[in-house]
Amino acid sequence: MAIGDLAERAKAFDGGLVYLCPDTNGDDGVAGGSFGDALQAFDGRAAHVPFNPQFLVALPFVNPKDESKRVIHALGLYSAIEDSLSQLSGGGKRSVLITCKSNRRAGCAYAAYDFVTNHLNEDLDAFLATSKAQGLTFVDSEPMVLWLKTVVEWKRKPGSRPLVLRQLFEKTSSTYTYLLYDDVTKEGILIDPVKETAQRDAKLAGELGVTLRYALNTHVHADHITGTGLLKTLLSPPPASVISKVGGAEADVLVDDYDVLSFANGRRHIFVLSTPGHTVGCLSFVVFDAGRTLVFTGDALLIRGCGRTDFQGGSSESLYDAVHSRLFTLPASALVLPAHNYDGLPSSTIGEERTLNPRLTKSKEEFVSIMANLNLPPPAKLDESVSANLKCGV
């Protein structure tokens, strides 16, 4: 259906519209208008989801990083479609029209949603054959079929029960530490532990019967000493320490962009995204968890803010690019779990930060100017913390 036809459809249709287009601005270049026209015709009852599965077949699939990119792209796109359908349907009370320029992408999105929602344990090849018999043309598109198969493969993986998430706090540096574990295998991870609260974290893990597989740091912190080193002496077996391989720090596991860590007997997966700018080695960790997306952003993206960029290889330009190209492309409902908050706010969402973050909603030039004029004093424990954190907090 051409976009120009949607204005007429909107007059007789009181439901919502999800428009799928490869371009981020929603303009398919067709005669008769753009997504903006459709949005106006539907009186705000519309959403645009950039749908470009061609990315998937462009990957050579030579190494695990390619697989990681494929999964992040596929699940992120599917979550964005789910978000839009949920919001526009009003909890299933209204119908939602899914469309695009040729209806091929729309057919693929509909089929994926229908299969995951109603047929997940059935034979996918038979479902695709039925879709083709029904005239859905996406089945002749290799990228679209690959996208659908990737979504289904990961939706079928064990571990459908949500991970248990505990957010812990260290008041001196206003640091959030995150305990995330599988309540079946009782294996978990700890993100951004602090030395002063390592005893507390080890005790909590023991009380819950949780074995920590990894202790991860989003970056080399400058305002506190990581608890990773101390935890390795308090717990048996000790958790493996994890940090970026480009940050210059020591750890048991050095990770890079698009690496994947698994725990809970391979049931659970942590996707690594490089998000430099606060420091050169900043990482964010993405977890797709039973219908929700969690992103642990360290200091790259804070609630209504971001980390400073004036030391440790920081770069305002790099931070802006990383947030916009990596984090802001995650689904709007993705839960943002930062390393710090100074106002008592525990979490945010990608959708909130895209629209409400007072720094990162500016142009790149404005953002760079803002960051250059913060005039912040150095952290009180800068030299002590960085020196220790380069050696796992020991």
C-alpha positions, 0 to 999 in steps of 0.5 A: 500500500502506497503511503498516499493511500493511508490518508483515505484508510485513516478516515474509516479506520480507528486503529493504529498504523505501523509503517515499515521502511528501511530509512530512519526517517520513514520516507520510502520515496514513493509518490503521494507522501511520506510517513509524516503525512501518514502520521498526520492522517492517523492523528498520532496513532502511527509508528515507524520502524526502520526495517532493513534485514538486508544487513543480515545477508551482508555479514560473512558469518565467518566468526562469532562476532558476525553471529552476535551482530546478526542476533542483536539486529534481528532481536532488536528489530523484532522488539521494536515491532512488538513495542509498536504493536503493544503501544498502538493496540492499547493492550489488544483493544484496537486493531493495528495495520502493518504496512510498507511500500510493497507489503513484503516487509509488512508481511514478514513482520506480521508472520514473525509476530504471529509465529512467535505469539501463536506457533512457536513450538510448531514447524517453521518450514511448514509455516513458511510454506503456508505463508507462501501459499497465502500470497505473502511474498516475503518468503522469496526474500533471503534477508527477510526469511533469515531475519524471521528464522533468527528471531524464532531461533532465539525465542525458542532458546531455553531460559524463557523465565526472566532473569532475577535482577537486583540493583545494589547501591554504593552511596559514596560514589553513587554507583549501581552494581547489578546482580543478574542470575538464572533462578534455575541454574543459580548461576549469575553475573555481577556488573560494576562491583565496588570494593567497599561493598564487595563483602555485601555482594558476596554475602548476598550471592551466598544467601541466594545460593548464586554462583557468580560466573563473571564479574564485569566492569563497564570501564576503568572507573575513576571515582571508585575501586572495583570490587572485582579483585576482592570478590575473587578472594571471597568467593569459591569458585571465584568469578572471572573478571571481565573488562574491555581489551582496549582499555589497558586493564588486566582481567581474566577475560578481555572482551571487544565489540560484539563479543558474547559471554554465556552463563547458566549452562549456556542458557543466558547470553550477554552481548558486548557493545563498544560505547567509547567516549567517557573512556576509550574502553567503555562497554555496554552490555545487552541482555535479551531476556524473556521479552524484555531488553536490558542494557547496562550502559556504564557511564556512556548513557546515564539517566538524563545525562552521560559521563564526562569526556575530559580524561582517560582517553575521553572524546565527546564526538566518540560518545555522541556517535556511540550512543546514537548509533549503538544505544539509541538504535535499541528498542524504545522499551529497552531498560537503561541500567546505568553505572551511576545516578546522583538523584535517586533514579534507578532506571530509564528506557531508551525511548525516554533518553532519546527524547528527554536526555538534555545533552544527547538530544542536541546536535553533535556540535551542541553536545560537544560544546556542552561537554567542553564547558562542564568545568567539572573538578577531577574525581577525588579518587582519580589517581588511586582508582585508575591505578588500582582498576587497571589491575582488577582493583587489587 
